[in-house]
């Protein structure tokens, strides 16, 4: 029994038109990165402040000297 396999149509496949030099559209990388970094920093400030407050209110731990 011969193997039947699909192939390209007679005459080949039509070429795809594409442009190598497309115009730049949308914001630049810096215009995206800077607001994201700013929003991240703004959101981390209350977390950092809460961590510092929690550490200040936490009881100090005592180190047990087991050499004696």
Secondary structure, 3 states (H helix, E strand, C coil): CCCCCCCCCCCCCCCCCCCCCCCCCCCCHHHHHHHHHHHHHHHHHHHHHHHHHHHHHCCCCCCCCCCC
